[in-house]
Amino acid sequence: MTFPQHASVATAPASVRKLTVTGSPDPIRPDRRRVLTAGLAAAAGLILPACAGSSRKTTARISPVWPGLDTPDGRAPRPSTDRPEPQPAGPAPDRPAPSPSVSVIPRSAWATADPIPARMTRLGIVSTITVHHDGMPPVRLASSRDVAARIDLIRHAHQQEGWGDIGYHFIVDPFGQVWQGRPLLYQGAHVRDHNPHNLGVLTLGNFEVQTPTRAQLASLERFLADRLAAHRVPLSRLRTHRELTPTLCPGRNLQAAMNRMRRVSPALARA
């Protein structure tokens, strides 16, 4: 895995080191990414509650074809956390983890700024995994370039709020690709009062009004099963945001999919 200079492979937990990281199938040229991100940055000033505990309901329903504008007209989700909770100094020991079957696109493929370690604390041993949606106004993500710009928009908004990096550790896009978010060395910022030892997984989309794609759900299921096994987290500790704090996140459609997945998935049952 390619890590930022502050979170090298040598210092990362074993469960992070053994992740298989691949390049994006749709390489993102730096000039193209800068143009996309510049256009999206203006939208980052319009932050919606999104994944941050909003109870506002959306009545509009759109098809699962991911319609919308080519650029977002809304904001990135606000980090769902207070200042990071204090953690013991130094890295926490990590348990051995099996090699995953899901490849992960490295942070370097999308991020236009580094994490800020001084604003973050160590994650330690993972004991909970929490699934989110971005909750932003729906947009059409037509390529990996669009996905990269969308993730970088969220990262930019989160760092503008004073956080060390994007609040989530991994992101699953509509094509079923998994992207590295905040380095797993650090505690996330995704569930207020529940961030310690909690791995955050963001699924791109607003699933109050959209439906996750088949590729997205299949990849999410594989990845969650892999991470449950890697961190030895029981299925009972695989949660959604709304199960930990009052919020619409991860949206009614993804919540229904998660309920079904946890009930019938052989992969999750074996994890």
C-alpha positions in Angstrom: 0.0 0.0 0.0 1.2 3.5 -0.8 1.1 5.6 2.4 1.7 9.3 2.9 5.0 10.2 4.4 3.5 10.5 7.8 2.1 6.9 7.7 4.7 4.6 6.2 4.3 0.9 5.5 6.9 0.3 8.1 4.9 2.0 10.9 1.5 0.9 9.9 -0.4 -2.0 11.6 -0.1 -5.4 10.1 -3.8 -5.3 9.0 -3.0 -2.2 6.9 0.3 -3.5 5.5 -1.4 -6.6 4.1 -4.0 -4.7 2.1 -3.5 -5.1 -1.6 -3.4 -1.7 -3.2 -3.7 -1.3 -7.0 -3.8 1.6 -9.3 -7.1 2.9 -10.6 -8.3 1.3 -13.8 -9.0 4.8 -15.1 -5.7 6.6 -14.3 -6.3 10.2 -13.1 -4.0 12.7 -14.8 -2.9 15.4 -12.3 -4.0 18.3 -14.6 -7.4 16.8 -15.0 -7.8 16.2 -11.3 -6.8 19.7 -10.5 -9.5 21.1 -12.9 -12.1 18.8 -11.4 -11.2 19.6 -7.9 -11.1 23.3 -8.5 -14.6 23.2 -9.8 -15.8 21.1 -6.9 -14.0 23.2 -4.3 -16.5 26.0 -4.7 -19.2 23.6 -3.7 -17.3 22.6 -0.6 -18.4 25.9 1.0 -22.0 24.8 1.0 -21.8 22.0 3.6 -25.0 20.1 4.3 -25.5 18.0 7.4 -25.3 15.0 5.2 -23.7 12.2 7.2 -23.5 14.3 10.4 -26.7 13.4 12.2 -29.3 15.1 10.1 -32.9 13.9 10.6 -34.2 15.9 7.7 -36.1 13.6 5.4 -36.0 13.7 1.6 -39.2 12.8 -0.2 -37.9 12.9 -3.8 -37.0 9.5 -5.3 -34.8 9.1 -8.3 -33.7 6.0 -10.2 -30.6 3.9 -9.4 -28.9 5.1 -12.6 -27.1 7.9 -10.7 -28.6 10.8 -12.6 -27.7 14.4 -11.8 -25.3 17.1 -12.8 -21.7 16.4 -13.8 -20.5 18.4 -10.9 -21.9 18.6 -7.3 -24.3 21.4 -6.4 -23.9 20.6 -2.7 -21.4 20.2 0.0 -19.3 17.5 1.5 -20.6 15.8 4.6 -19.5 17.6 7.8 -17.2 15.5 10.1 -19.4 13.7 12.7 -17.1 14.2 15.6 -15.9 16.5 18.3 -12.2 17.1 18.8 -10.5 13.7 18.6 -10.6 11.8 21.9 -7.3 11.3 23.7 -5.5 8.1 22.9 -2.5 6.5 24.7 0.8 7.7 23.4 2.5 5.5 20.8 1.2 2.9 18.5 -1.2 0.3 19.8 -0.4 -3.4 19.1 -2.2 -4.9 16.2 -3.4 -8.4 15.6 -2.2 -10.5 12.7 -4.5 -10.2 9.7 -5.1 -12.4 6.7 -4.4 -11.0 3.2 -7.6 -9.5 1.7 -9.2 -10.5 -1.5 -10.3 -6.9 -2.3 -7.8 -4.4 -3.9 -7.7 -0.8 -2.7 -6.8 2.2 -4.8 -4.2 4.3 -2.8 -4.8 7.7 -1.4 -2.2 9.1 -3.7 -4.6 8.4 -6.6 -7.1 11.1 -5.5 -5.7 13.3 -2.7 -4.4 16.8 -3.5 -3.2 17.4 0.0 -1.5 15.3 2.7 -3.1 14.2 6.0 -2.2 16.4 9.0 -1.0 14.0 11.7 -1.0 16.7 14.5 -4.8 16.9 14.2 -5.3 13.1 14.6 -4.8 10.4 17.2 -3.9 6.7 16.8 -6.7 4.3 16.0 -5.3 1.3 17.8 -7.1 -2.1 17.5 -10.3 -2.0 15.5 -13.3 -3.3 17.4 -16.2 -1.8 15.3 -16.8 -1.1 11.6 -19.3 1.5 10.6 -20.9 2.1 7.2 -22.0 5.5 5.9 -23.3 7.2 2.8 -22.1 10.7 1.8 -25.7 12.1 2.0 -24.8 14.9 -0.5 -27.0 16.0 -3.4 -26.9 13.2 -6.0 -24.5 13.6 -8.9 -23.5 11.6 -11.9 -20.1 9.9 -11.3 -19.1 8.8 -14.8 -15.5 7.8 -14.3 -12.8 7.2 -11.7 -11.7 10.8 -12.3 -15.1 12.0 -11.1 -14.9 9.7 -8.1 -11.4 11.0 -7.2 -12.6 14.6 -7.4 -15.6 13.8 -5.2 -13.5 12.1 -2.5 -11.0 15.0 -2.6 -13.9 17.5 -2.2 -15.0 15.7 1.0 -11.3 15.6 2.2 -11.0 19.4 1.5 -14.2 20.2 3.4 -13.2 18.0 6.4 -9.7 19.6 6.6 -11.3 23.1 6.3 -13.3 22.2 9.4 -10.1 21.6 11.2 -9.8 17.8 11.0 -6.6 16.0 10.0 -7.9 14.3 6.8 -11.1 12.9 5.3 -13.0 11.3 8.1 -13.4 7.8 6.6 -10.8 5.1 6.3 -12.2 3.6 3.0 -14.6 4.6 0.3 -16.6 2.4 -2.0 -17.7 4.0 -5.3 -20.7 3.1 -7.6 -18.4 1.1 -9.9 -17.4 -1.2 -7.0 -13.9 0.2 -6.6 -12.5 0.6 -3.0 -10.4 3.7 -2.3 -8.1 4.3 0.6 -9.2 7.3 2.8 -7.7 8.3 6.0 -4.7 6.1 6.8 -5.8 3.3 9.1 -3.0 4.3 11.5 -5.3 7.1 12.6 -8.7 7.3 14.3 -11.4 8.4 12.0 -13.9 11.3 12.3 -17.2 9.8 11.2 -19.4 9.0 14.3 -19.7 11.5 17.1 -18.6 10.0 20.4 -17.9 6.6 18.7 -14.7 7.2 16.8 -12.2 5.3 19.0 -11.3 1.8 17.5 -14.0 2.4 14.8 -13.2 1.8 11.1 -15.3 4.1 8.9 -16.4 2.9 5.4 -18.1 5.5 3.2 -20.3 4.5 0.2 -20.6 7.3 -2.3 -24.1 8.3 -2.9 -27.2 9.7 -1.2 -29.2 6.5 -0.4 -32.2 8.3 0.9 -33.0 9.0 -2.7 -30.6 6.7 -4.7 -30.2 3.0 -4.8 -26.7 1.5 -4.4 -25.5 -0.2 -7.6 -25.1 -3.9 -7.7 -21.3 -3.5 -8.1 -21.2 -1.2 -5.1 -23.1 -3.6 -2.9 -21.1 -6.7 -4.0 -17.8 -4.9 -3.4 -19.0 -3.5 -0.1 -20.0 -7.0 1.0 -16.6 -8.5 0.0 -14.7 -5.7 1.6 -16.6 -5.8 4.9 -16.2 -9.5 5.1 -12.5 -9.1 4.5 -12.1 -6.4 7.2 -14.2 -8.3 9.8 -11.9 -11.2 9.4 -8.7 -9.1 9.3 -9.5 -7.3 12.5 -11.4 -10.2 14.1 -14.5 -8.0 14.6 -17.7 -10.0 15.2 -20.6 -9.5 12.9 -22.6 -7.9 15.7 -20.0 -5.0 15.7 -20.7 -4.2 12.0 -22.9 -1.2 12.3 -24.4 1.6 10.3 -24.2 5.3 11.4 -27.8 5.5 12.4 -27.4 2.5 14.7 -24.9 4.5 16.8 -26.3 8.0 16.7 -29.6 9.7 15.5 -29.1 10.3 11.8 -30.5 9.4 8.4 -27.1 8.0 7.4 -26.6 5.6 5.5 -29.9 6.4 3.9 -33.0 4.1 3.9 -31.9 2.2 0.8 -28.4 1.3 2.0 -29.8 0.6 5.5 -32.2 -1.9 4.0 -29.3 -3.5 2.0 -27.1 -3.6 5.1 -29.9 -5.3 7.1 -30.4 -7.9 4.4 -26.6 -8.4 4.0 -26.0 -9.0 7.6 -28.9 -11.5 7.8 -28.2 -13.6 4.7 -24.6 -13.1 3.5 -22.5 -16.3 3.8 -19.3 -14.2 3.4 -20.2 -12.0 6.5 -21.3 -15.0 8.5 -17.9 -16.7 7.8 -15.8 -13.6 8.7 
